[in-house]
Amino acid sequence: MGRADDVIKSSGYRIGPFEIESVIMELPYVLECGVSAEPDEVRGQVVKASIVLVDGTEPTEDLKKEIQTYVKQKTAPYKYPRIVVFRDSLPKSVSGKIQRNKL
């Protein structure tokens, strides 16, 4: 029941956040990743990726573009995260699951 709320509805497409998280986690400099929906006037919602980088990796605009390009290559082009945010940590529940509603 809780997972139905996680589906991102963007321009008529339904996007599962787990698929995008899995692709982003393939990158060697990504420690953790959480994907959520961000309201958008044109598309309804857009994909937002909150990412924790491995120590020693600098968060830059080029890195954001690299992540977006990588997701476009591995999935359908409409699924790439239009918003990429680098964070020190992700909010988690007591059981250790990422709380997407707090991203």
Jmol script that loads the backbone (N, CA, C; Angstrom):
load data "model"
ATOM      1  N   MET A   1       0.823  -1.198   0.000  1.00  0.00           N
ATOM      2  CA  MET A   1       0.000   0.000   0.000  1.00  0.00           C
ATOM      3  C   MET A   1       0.865   1.259   0.000  1.00  0.00           C
ATOM      4  N   GLY A   2       1.930   1.264   0.778  1.00  0.00           N
ATOM      5  CA  GLY A   2       2.803   2.426   0.843  1.00  0.00           C
ATOM      6  C   GLY A   2       3.557   2.667  -0.447  1.00  0.00           C
ATOM      7  N   ARG A   3       3.810   1.611  -1.202  1.00  0.00           N
ATOM      8  CA  ARG A   3       4.575   1.756  -2.440  1.00  0.00           C
ATOM      9  C   ARG A   3       3.790   2.467  -3.528  1.00  0.00           C
ATOM     10  N   ALA A   4       2.481   2.381  -3.503  1.00  0.00           N
ATOM     11  CA  ALA A   4       1.665   3.051  -4.520  1.00  0.00           C
ATOM     12  C   ALA A   4       1.876   4.559  -4.459  1.00  0.00           C
ATOM     13  N   ASP A   5       2.129   5.077  -3.267  1.00  0.00           N
ATOM     14  CA  ASP A   5       2.363   6.507  -3.112  1.00  0.00           C
ATOM     15  C   ASP A   5       3.715   6.923  -3.679  1.00  0.00           C
ATOM     16  N   ASP A   6       4.628   5.976  -3.805  1.00  0.00           N
ATOM     17  CA  ASP A   6       5.971   6.288  -4.284  1.00  0.00           C
ATOM     18  C   ASP A   6       6.038   6.468  -5.796  1.00  0.00           C
ATOM     19  N   VAL A   7       5.031   6.002  -6.533  1.00  0.00           N
ATOM     20  CA  VAL A   7       5.052   6.091  -7.987  1.00  0.00           C
ATOM     21  C   VAL A   7       5.034   7.556  -8.411  1.00  0.00           C
ATOM     22  N   ILE A   8       5.936   7.891  -9.323  1.00  0.00           N
ATOM     23  CA  ILE A   8       6.050   9.264  -9.823  1.00  0.00           C
ATOM     24  C   ILE A   8       5.255   9.357 -11.111  1.00  0.00           C
ATOM     25  N   LYS A   9       4.341  10.320 -11.168  1.00  0.00           N
ATOM     26  CA  LYS A   9       3.512  10.505 -12.356  1.00  0.00           C
ATOM     27  C   LYS A   9       3.982  11.752 -13.087  1.00  0.00           C
ATOM     28  N   SER A  10       4.707  11.538 -14.177  1.00  0.00           N
ATOM     29  CA  SER A  10       5.314  12.638 -14.918  1.00  0.00           C
ATOM     30  C   SER A  10       4.872  12.606 -16.373  1.00  0.00           C
ATOM     31  N   SER A  11       4.194  13.628 -16.810  1.00  0.00           N
ATOM     32  CA  SER A  11       3.727  13.761 -18.204  1.00  0.00           C
ATOM     33  C   SER A  11       2.947  12.533 -18.670  1.00  0.00           C
ATOM     34  N   GLY A  12       2.151  11.970 -17.785  1.00  0.00           N
ATOM     35  CA  GLY A  12       1.337  10.814 -18.140  1.00  0.00           C
ATOM     36  C   GLY A  12       2.043   9.477 -17.961  1.00  0.00           C
ATOM     37  N   TYR A  13       3.329   9.480 -17.671  1.00  0.00           N
ATOM     38  CA  TYR A  13       4.086   8.254 -17.438  1.00  0.00           C
ATOM     39  C   TYR A  13       4.104   7.940 -15.947  1.00  0.00           C
ATOM     40  N   ARG A  14       4.152   6.661 -15.633  1.00  0.00           N
ATOM     41  CA  ARG A  14       4.280   6.214 -14.243  1.00  0.00           C
ATOM     42  C   ARG A  14       5.696   5.669 -14.082  1.00  0.00           C
ATOM     43  N   ILE A  15       6.435   6.253 -13.158  1.00  0.00           N
ATOM     44  CA  ILE A  15       7.845   5.909 -12.973  1.00  0.00           C
ATOM     45  C   ILE A  15       8.045   5.363 -11.564  1.00  0.00           C
ATOM     46  N   GLY A  16       8.621   4.175 -11.482  1.00  0.00           N
ATOM     47  CA  GLY A  16       8.942   3.582 -10.180  1.00  0.00           C
ATOM     48  C   GLY A  16      10.296   4.071  -9.699  1.00  0.00           C
ATOM     49  N   PRO A  17      10.373   4.609  -8.501  1.00  0.00           N
ATOM     50  CA  PRO A  17      11.639   5.152  -8.011  1.00  0.00           C
ATOM     51  C   PRO A  17      12.732   4.094  -7.846  1.00  0.00           C
ATOM     52  N   PHE A  18      12.352   2.854  -7.548  1.00  0.00           N
ATOM     53  CA  PHE A  18      13.353   1.812  -7.332  1.00  0.00           C
ATOM     54  C   PHE A  18      14.216   1.578  -8.568  1.00  0.00           C
ATOM     55  N   GLU A  19      13.595   1.622  -9.746  1.00  0.00           N
ATOM     56  CA  GLU A  19      14.345   1.415 -10.992  1.00  0.00           C
ATOM     57  C   GLU A  19      15.428   2.479 -11.168  1.00  0.00           C
ATOM     58  N   ILE A  20      15.069   3.726 -10.904  1.00  0.00           N
ATOM     59  CA  ILE A  20      16.032   4.829 -11.054  1.00  0.00           C
ATOM     60  C   ILE A  20      17.129   4.710  -9.993  1.00  0.00           C
ATOM     61  N   GLU A  21      16.739   4.378  -8.760  1.00  0.00           N
ATOM     62  CA  GLU A  21      17.728   4.207  -7.693  1.00  0.00           C
ATOM     63  C   GLU A  21      18.735   3.111  -8.052  1.00  0.00           C
ATOM     64  N   SER A  22      18.243   2.021  -8.602  1.00  0.00           N
ATOM     65  CA  SER A  22      19.123   0.906  -8.967  1.00  0.00           C
ATOM     66  C   SER A  22      20.155   1.315 -10.009  1.00  0.00           C
ATOM     67  N   VAL A  23      19.733   2.095 -10.980  1.00  0.00           N
ATOM     68  CA  VAL A  23      20.656   2.549 -12.027  1.00  0.00           C
ATOM     69  C   VAL A  23      21.700   3.497 -11.441  1.00  0.00           C
ATOM     70  N   ILE A  24      21.270   4.438 -10.622  1.00  0.00           N
ATOM     71  CA  ILE A  24      22.199   5.409 -10.033  1.00  0.00           C
ATOM     72  C   ILE A  24      23.195   4.703  -9.101  1.00  0.00           C
ATOM     73  N   MET A  25      22.739   3.670  -8.395  1.00  0.00           N
ATOM     74  CA  MET A  25      23.619   2.946  -7.473  1.00  0.00           C
ATOM     75  C   MET A  25      24.722   2.173  -8.197  1.00  0.00           C
ATOM     76  N   GLU A  26      24.603   1.985  -9.500  1.00  0.00           N
ATOM     77  CA  GLU A  26      25.652   1.328 -10.283  1.00  0.00           C
ATOM     78  C   GLU A  26      26.912   2.188 -10.382  1.00  0.00           C
ATOM     79  N   LEU A  27      26.769   3.478 -10.212  1.00  0.00           N
ATOM     80  CA  LEU A  27      27.900   4.395 -10.332  1.00  0.00           C
ATOM     81  C   LEU A  27      28.839   4.224  -9.134  1.00  0.00           C
ATOM     82  N   PRO A  28      30.141   4.146  -9.369  1.00  0.00           N
ATOM     83  CA  PRO A  28      31.084   3.841  -8.294  1.00  0.00           C
ATOM     84  C   PRO A  28      31.213   4.925  -7.222  1.00  0.00           C
ATOM     85  N   TYR A  29      30.851   6.137  -7.528  1.00  0.00           N
ATOM     86  CA  TYR A  29      30.998   7.230  -6.565  1.00  0.00           C
ATOM     87  C   TYR A  29      29.725   7.506  -5.771  1.00  0.00           C
ATOM     88  N   VAL A  30      28.686   6.676  -5.936  1.00  0.00           N
ATOM     89  CA  VAL A  30      27.430   6.855  -5.215  1.00  0.00           C
ATOM     90  C   VAL A  30      27.370   5.867  -4.056  1.00  0.00           C
ATOM     91  N   LEU A  31      27.202   6.392  -2.837  1.00  0.00           N
ATOM     92  CA  LEU A  31      27.097   5.560  -1.648  1.00  0.00           C
ATOM     93  C   LEU A  31      25.645   5.177  -1.389  1.00  0.00           C
ATOM     94  N   GLU A  32      24.749   6.167  -1.457  1.00  0.00           N
ATOM     95  CA  GLU A  32      23.314   5.948  -1.245  1.00  0.00           C
ATOM     96  C   GLU A  32      22.525   6.836  -2.190  1.00  0.00           C
ATOM     97  N   CYS A  33      21.300   6.397  -2.480  1.00  0.00           N
ATOM     98  CA  CYS A  33      20.462   7.179  -3.373  1.00  0.00           C
ATOM     99  C   CYS A  33      18.998   6.967  -2.998  1.00  0.00           C
ATOM    100  N   GLY A  34      18.252   8.049  -3.016  1.00  0.00           N
ATOM    101  CA  GLY A  34      16.807   7.991  -2.817  1.00  0.00           C
ATOM    102  C   GLY A  34      16.140   8.809  -3.906  1.00  0.00           C
ATOM    103  N   VAL A  35      15.110   8.257  -4.530  1.00  0.00           N
ATOM    104  CA  VAL A  35      14.405   8.952  -5.607  1.00  0.00           C
ATOM    105  C   VAL A  35      12.984   9.244  -5.159  1.00  0.00           C
ATOM    106  N   SER A  36      12.546  10.470  -5.417  1.00  0.00           N
ATOM    107  CA  SER A  36      11.201  10.890  -5.032  1.00  0.00           C
ATOM    108  C   SER A  36      10.623  11.793  -6.109  1.00  0.00           C
ATOM    109  N   ALA A  37       9.368  12.181  -5.906  1.00  0.00           N
ATOM    110  CA  ALA A  37       8.688  13.076  -6.842  1.00  0.00           C
ATOM    111  C   ALA A  37       8.804  14.513  -6.350  1.00  0.00           C
ATOM    112  N   GLU A  38       8.957  15.411  -7.296  1.00  0.00           N
ATOM    113  CA  GLU A  38       8.976  16.852  -7.014  1.00  0.00           C
ATOM    114  C   GLU A  38       7.876  17.473  -7.860  1.00  0.00           C
ATOM    115  N   PRO A  39       6.992  18.285  -7.266  1.00  0.00           N
ATOM    116  CA  PRO A  39       5.913  18.910  -8.054  1.00  0.00           C
ATOM    117  C   PRO A  39       6.472  19.768  -9.192  1.00  0.00           C
ATOM    118  N   ASP A  40       5.768  19.736 -10.338  1.00  0.00           N
ATOM    119  CA  ASP A  40       6.172  20.513 -11.507  1.00  0.00           C
ATOM    120  C   ASP A  40       4.912  21.026 -12.199  1.00  0.00           C
ATOM    121  N   GLU A  41       4.919  22.283 -12.574  1.00  0.00           N
ATOM    122  CA  GLU A  41       3.741  22.892 -13.195  1.00  0.00           C
ATOM    123  C   GLU A  41       3.415  22.298 -14.553  1.00  0.00           C
ATOM    124  N   VAL A  42       4.425  21.937 -15.328  1.00  0.00           N
ATOM    125  CA  VAL A  42       4.214  21.432 -16.685  1.00  0.00           C
ATOM    126  C   VAL A  42       3.960  19.927 -16.695  1.00  0.00           C
ATOM    127  N   ARG A  43       4.783  19.168 -15.998  1.00  0.00           N
ATOM    128  CA  ARG A  43       4.726  17.701 -16.061  1.00  0.00           C
ATOM    129  C   ARG A  43       3.891  17.065 -14.957  1.00  0.00           C
ATOM    130  N   GLY A  44       3.458  17.830 -13.986  1.00  0.00           N
ATOM    131  CA  GLY A  44       2.762  17.271 -12.830  1.00  0.00           C
ATOM    132  C   GLY A  44       3.760  16.950 -11.729  1.00  0.00           C
ATOM    133  N   GLN A  45       4.665  16.022 -12.027  1.00  0.00           N
ATOM    134  CA  GLN A  45       5.758  15.682 -11.126  1.00  0.00           C
ATOM    135  C   GLN A  45       7.005  15.409 -11.967  1.00  0.00           C
ATOM    136  N   VAL A  46       8.169  15.609 -11.360  1.00  0.00           N
ATOM    137  CA  VAL A  46       9.426  15.238 -12.005  1.00  0.00           C
ATOM    138  C   VAL A  46      10.217  14.373 -11.031  1.00  0.00           C
ATOM    139  N   VAL A  47      11.175  13.639 -11.575  1.00  0.00           N
ATOM    140  CA  VAL A  47      12.024  12.768 -10.771  1.00  0.00           C
ATOM    141  C   VAL A  47      13.106  13.602 -10.091  1.00  0.00           C
ATOM    142  N   LYS A  48      13.241  13.390  -8.777  1.00  0.00           N
ATOM    143  CA  LYS A  48      14.274  14.059  -7.986  1.00  0.00           C
ATOM    144  C   LYS A  48      15.134  12.985  -7.342  1.00  0.00           C
ATOM    145  N   ALA A  49      16.437  13.056  -7.541  1.00  0.00           N
ATOM    146  CA  ALA A  49      17.367  12.103  -6.941  1.00  0.00           C
ATOM    147  C   ALA A  49      18.164  12.788  -5.844  1.00  0.00           C
ATOM    148  N   SER A  50      18.090  12.231  -4.642  1.00  0.00           N
ATOM    149  CA  SER A  50      18.903  12.694  -3.517  1.00  0.00           C
ATOM    150  C   SER A  50      20.027  11.689  -3.351  1.00  0.00           C
ATOM    151  N   ILE A  51      21.258  12.166  -3.441  1.00  0.00           N
ATOM    152  CA  ILE A  51      22.411  11.262  -3.521  1.00  0.00           C
ATOM    153  C   ILE A  51      23.439  11.582  -2.442  1.00  0.00           C
ATOM    154  N   VAL A  52      23.942  10.516  -1.818  1.00  0.00           N
ATOM    155  CA  VAL A  52      25.068  10.619  -0.892  1.00  0.00           C
ATOM    156  C   VAL A  52      26.274  10.055  -1.638  1.00  0.00           C
ATOM    157  N   LEU A  53      27.314  10.863  -1.750  1.00  0.00           N
ATOM    158  CA  LEU A  53      28.514  10.462  -2.484  1.00  0.00           C
ATOM    159  C   LEU A  53      29.525   9.769  -1.570  1.00  0.00           C
ATOM    160  N   VAL A  54      30.356   8.945  -2.169  1.00  0.00           N
ATOM    161  CA  VAL A  54      31.456   8.298  -1.456  1.00  0.00           C
ATOM    162  C   VAL A  54      32.423   9.386  -1.002  1.00  0.00           C
ATOM    163  N   ASP A  55      33.025   9.193   0.161  1.00  0.00           N
ATOM    164  CA  ASP A  55      34.002  10.165   0.669  1.00  0.00           C
ATOM    165  C   ASP A  55      35.063  10.459  -0.373  1.00  0.00           C
ATOM    166  N   GLY A  56      35.391  11.732  -0.521  1.00  0.00           N
ATOM    167  CA  GLY A  56      36.421  12.140  -1.465  1.00  0.00           C
ATOM    168  C   GLY A  56      35.868  12.564  -2.820  1.00  0.00           C
ATOM    169  N   THR A  57      34.570  12.375  -3.047  1.00  0.00           N
ATOM    170  CA  THR A  57      33.956  12.778  -4.311  1.00  0.00           C
ATOM    171  C   THR A  57      33.327  14.154  -4.130  1.00  0.00           C
ATOM    172  N   GLU A  58      33.691  15.080  -4.992  1.00  0.00           N
ATOM    173  CA  GLU A  58      33.179  16.446  -4.912  1.00  0.00           C
ATOM    174  C   GLU A  58      31.851  16.578  -5.670  1.00  0.00           C
ATOM    175  N   PRO A  59      30.820  17.129  -5.035  1.00  0.00           N
ATOM    176  CA  PRO A  59      29.546  17.362  -5.736  1.00  0.00           C
ATOM    177  C   PRO A  59      29.658  18.591  -6.649  1.00  0.00           C
ATOM    178  N   THR A  60      29.569  18.365  -7.944  1.00  0.00           N
ATOM    179  CA  THR A  60      29.683  19.461  -8.910  1.00  0.00           C
ATOM    180  C   THR A  60      28.530  19.412  -9.900  1.00  0.00           C
ATOM    181  N   GLU A  61      28.372  20.475 -10.662  1.00  0.00           N
ATOM    182  CA  GLU A  61      27.354  20.515 -11.714  1.00  0.00           C
ATOM    183  C   GLU A  61      27.653  19.486 -12.799  1.00  0.00           C
ATOM    184  N   ASP A  62      28.930  19.294 -13.109  1.00  0.00           N
ATOM    185  CA  ASP A  62      29.320  18.284 -14.106  1.00  0.00           C
ATOM    186  C   ASP A  62      28.926  16.886 -13.645  1.00  0.00           C
ATOM    187  N   LEU A  63      29.058  16.624 -12.354  1.00  0.00           N
ATOM    188  CA  LEU A  63      28.687  15.327 -11.809  1.00  0.00           C
ATOM    189  C   LEU A  63      27.170  15.113 -11.920  1.00  0.00           C
ATOM    190  N   LYS A  64      26.403  16.168 -11.662  1.00  0.00           N
ATOM    191  CA  LYS A  64      24.943  16.088 -11.825  1.00  0.00           C
ATOM    192  C   LYS A  64      24.587  15.722 -13.265  1.00  0.00           C
ATOM    193  N   LYS A  65      25.218  16.391 -14.207  1.00  0.00           N
ATOM    194  CA  LYS A  65      24.945  16.125 -15.626  1.00  0.00           C
ATOM    195  C   LYS A  65      25.363  14.708 -16.009  1.00  0.00           C
ATOM    196  N   GLU A  66      26.466  14.247 -15.446  1.00  0.00           N
ATOM    197  CA  GLU A  66      26.941  12.890 -15.723  1.00  0.00           C
ATOM    198  C   GLU A  66      25.926  11.850 -15.221  1.00  0.00           C
ATOM    199  N   ILE A  67      25.391  12.075 -14.037  1.00  0.00           N
ATOM    200  CA  ILE A  67      24.380  11.167 -13.479  1.00  0.00           C
ATOM    201  C   ILE A  67      23.125  11.173 -14.350  1.00  0.00           C
ATOM    202  N   GLN A  68      22.668  12.348 -14.745  1.00  0.00           N
ATOM    203  CA  GLN A  68      21.481  12.455 -15.599  1.00  0.00           C
ATOM    204  C   GLN A  68      21.697  11.737 -16.932  1.00  0.00           C
ATOM    205  N   THR A  69      22.843  11.932 -17.535  1.00  0.00           N
ATOM    206  CA  THR A  69      23.155  11.286 -18.817  1.00  0.00           C
ATOM    207  C   THR A  69      23.207   9.771 -18.663  1.00  0.00           C
ATOM    208  N   TYR A  70      23.803   9.306 -17.584  1.00  0.00           N
ATOM    209  CA  TYR A  70      23.915   7.863 -17.340  1.00  0.00           C
ATOM    210  C   TYR A  70      22.523   7.229 -17.229  1.00  0.00           C
ATOM    211  N   VAL A  71      21.625   7.876 -16.487  1.00  0.00           N
ATOM    212  CA  VAL A  71      20.267   7.337 -16.332  1.00  0.00           C
ATOM    213  C   VAL A  71      19.527   7.349 -17.673  1.00  0.00           C
ATOM    214  N   LYS A  72      19.712   8.392 -18.478  1.00  0.00           N
ATOM    215  CA  LYS A  72      19.087   8.453 -19.809  1.00  0.00           C
ATOM    216  C   LYS A  72      19.538   7.294 -20.687  1.00  0.00           C
ATOM    217  N   GLN A  73      20.814   6.929 -20.578  1.00  0.00           N
ATOM    218  CA  GLN A  73      21.363   5.841 -21.392  1.00  0.00           C
ATOM    219  C   GLN A  73      20.860   4.475 -20.937  1.00  0.00           C
ATOM    220  N   LYS A  74      20.609   4.309 -19.645  1.00  0.00           N
ATOM    221  CA  LYS A  74      20.236   3.013 -19.090  1.00  0.00           C
ATOM    222  C   LYS A  74      18.727   2.775 -19.018  1.00  0.00           C
ATOM    223  N   THR A  75      17.923   3.854 -19.099  1.00  0.00           N
ATOM    224  CA  THR A  75      16.467   3.725 -19.002  1.00  0.00           C
ATOM    225  C   THR A  75      15.825   4.547 -20.123  1.00  0.00           C
ATOM    226  N   ALA A  76      14.514   4.615 -20.077  1.00  0.00           N
ATOM    227  CA  ALA A  76      13.807   5.475 -21.025  1.00  0.00           C
ATOM    228  C   ALA A  76      14.169   6.935 -20.730  1.00  0.00           C
ATOM    229  N   PRO A  77      14.336   7.741 -21.762  1.00  0.00           N
ATOM    230  CA  PRO A  77      14.794   9.127 -21.559  1.00  0.00           C
ATOM    231  C   PRO A  77      13.916   9.971 -20.623  1.00  0.00           C
ATOM    232  N   TYR A  78      12.627   9.690 -20.549  1.00  0.00           N
ATOM    233  CA  TYR A  78      11.753  10.494 -19.688  1.00  0.00           C
ATOM    234  C   TYR A  78      11.939  10.179 -18.197  1.00  0.00           C
ATOM    235  N   LYS A  79      12.687   9.145 -17.870  1.00  0.00           N
ATOM    236  CA  LYS A  79      12.854   8.729 -16.475  1.00  0.00           C
ATOM    237  C   LYS A  79      14.031   9.380 -15.760  1.00  0.00           C
ATOM    238  N   TYR A  80      14.857  10.109 -16.473  1.00  0.00           N
ATOM    239  CA  TYR A  80      16.053  10.652 -15.817  1.00  0.00           C
ATOM    240  C   TYR A  80      15.683  11.698 -14.767  1.00  0.00           C
ATOM    241  N   PRO A  81      16.478  11.822 -13.705  1.00  0.00           N
ATOM    242  CA  PRO A  81      16.175  12.807 -12.664  1.00  0.00           C
ATOM    243  C   PRO A  81      16.453  14.228 -13.148  1.00  0.00           C
ATOM    244  N   ARG A  82      15.424  15.012 -13.228  1.00  0.00           N
ATOM    245  CA  ARG A  82      15.582  16.410 -13.651  1.00  0.00           C
ATOM    246  C   ARG A  82      16.171  17.256 -12.523  1.00  0.00           C
ATOM    247  N   ILE A  83      16.040  16.756 -11.298  1.00  0.00           N
ATOM    248  CA  ILE A  83      16.621  17.425 -10.136  1.00  0.00           C
ATOM    249  C   ILE A  83      17.564  16.436  -9.451  1.00  0.00           C
ATOM    250  N   VAL A  84      18.803  16.854  -9.231  1.00  0.00           N
ATOM    251  CA  VAL A  84      19.778  16.039  -8.514  1.00  0.00           C
ATOM    252  C   VAL A  84      20.284  16.864  -7.337  1.00  0.00           C
ATOM    253  N   VAL A  85      20.156  16.291  -6.138  1.00  0.00           N
ATOM    254  CA  VAL A  85      20.571  16.971  -4.915  1.00  0.00           C
ATOM    255  C   VAL A  85      21.584  16.087  -4.204  1.00  0.00           C
ATOM    256  N   PHE A  86      22.702  16.663  -3.817  1.00  0.00           N
ATOM    257  CA  PHE A  86      23.707  15.927  -3.046  1.00  0.00           C
ATOM    258  C   PHE A  86      23.495  16.213  -1.570  1.00  0.00           C
ATOM    259  N   ARG A  87      23.473  15.144  -0.777  1.00  0.00           N
ATOM    260  CA  ARG A  87      23.223  15.273   0.658  1.00  0.00           C
ATOM    261  C   ARG A  87      24.298  14.540   1.442  1.00  0.00           C
ATOM    262  N   ASP A  88      24.406  14.898   2.726  1.00  0.00           N
ATOM    263  CA  ASP A  88      25.347  14.218   3.610  1.00  0.00           C
ATOM    264  C   ASP A  88      24.798  12.867   4.068  1.00  0.00           C
ATOM    265  N   SER A  89      23.466  12.786   4.209  1.00  0.00           N
ATOM    266  CA  SER A  89      22.817  11.541   4.602  1.00  0.00           C
ATOM    267  C   SER A  89      21.365  11.577   4.142  1.00  0.00           C
ATOM    268  N   LEU A  90      20.729  10.411   4.133  1.00  0.00           N
ATOM    269  CA  LEU A  90      19.330  10.308   3.737  1.00  0.00           C
ATOM    270  C   LEU A  90      18.497   9.956   4.966  1.00  0.00           C
ATOM    271  N   PRO A  91      17.270  10.493   5.058  1.00  0.00           N
ATOM    272  CA  PRO A  91      16.414  10.153   6.203  1.00  0.00           C
ATOM    273  C   PRO A  91      15.969   8.692   6.120  1.00  0.00           C
ATOM    274  N   LYS A  92      16.080   7.987   7.252  1.00  0.00           N
ATOM    275  CA  LYS A  92      15.739   6.566   7.278  1.00  0.00           C
ATOM    276  C   LYS A  92      14.807   6.258   8.447  1.00  0.00           C
ATOM    277  N   SER A  93      14.025   5.214   8.262  1.00  0.00           N
ATOM    278  CA  SER A  93      13.144   4.745   9.327  1.00  0.00           C
ATOM    279  C   SER A  93      13.963   3.913  10.314  1.00  0.00           C
ATOM    280  N   VAL A  94      13.323   3.462  11.366  1.00  0.00           N
ATOM    281  CA  VAL A  94      13.986   2.641  12.367  1.00  0.00           C
ATOM    282  C   VAL A  94      14.510   1.350  11.742  1.00  0.00           C
ATOM    283  N   SER A  95      13.795   0.826  10.744  1.00  0.00           N
ATOM    284  CA  SER A  95      14.214  -0.412  10.094  1.00  0.00           C
ATOM    285  C   SER A  95      15.312  -0.187   9.048  1.00  0.00           C
ATOM    286  N   GLY A  96      15.679   1.071   8.806  1.00  0.00           N
ATOM    287  CA  GLY A  96      16.769   1.380   7.888  1.00  0.00           C
ATOM    288  C   GLY A  96      16.349   1.697   6.465  1.00  0.00           C
ATOM    289  N   LYS A  97      15.046   1.741   6.214  1.00  0.00           N
ATOM    290  CA  LYS A  97      14.565   2.067   4.862  1.00  0.00           C
ATOM    291  C   LYS A  97      14.568   3.578   4.653  1.00  0.00           C
ATOM    292  N   ILE A  98      14.865   3.997   3.438  1.00  0.00           N
ATOM    293  CA  ILE A  98      14.880   5.427   3.110  1.00  0.00           C
ATOM    294  C   ILE A  98      13.450   5.945   3.123  1.00  0.00           C
ATOM    295  N   GLN A  99      13.247   7.079   3.783  1.00  0.00           N
ATOM    296  CA  GLN A  99      11.931   7.702   3.854  1.00  0.00           C
ATOM    297  C   GLN A  99      11.797   8.710   2.716  1.00  0.00           C
ATOM    298  N   ARG A 100      11.190   8.259   1.627  1.00  0.00           N
ATOM    299  CA  ARG A 100      11.070   9.109   0.432  1.00  0.00           C
ATOM    300  C   ARG A 100      10.239  10.360   0.685  1.00  0.00           C
ATOM    301  N   ASN A 101       9.264  10.270   1.572  1.00  0.00           N
ATOM    302  CA  ASN A 101       8.413  11.434   1.828  1.00  0.00           C
ATOM    303  C   ASN A 101       9.170  12.562   2.518  1.00  0.00           C
ATOM    304  N   LYS A 102      10.361  12.292   3.031  1.00  0.00           N
ATOM    305  CA  LYS A 102      11.170  13.320   3.693  1.00  0.00           C
ATOM    306  C   LYS A 102      12.318  13.813   2.805  1.00  0.00           C
ATOM    307  N   LEU A 103      12.399  13.294   1.578  1.00  0.00           N
ATOM    308  CA  LEU A 103      13.454  13.745   0.673  1.00  0.00           C
ATOM    309  C   LEU A 103      13.024  15.057   0.070  1.00  0.00           C
TER     310      LEU A 103
END
end "model"
wireframe off; spacefill off
backbone 0.3
color backbone group
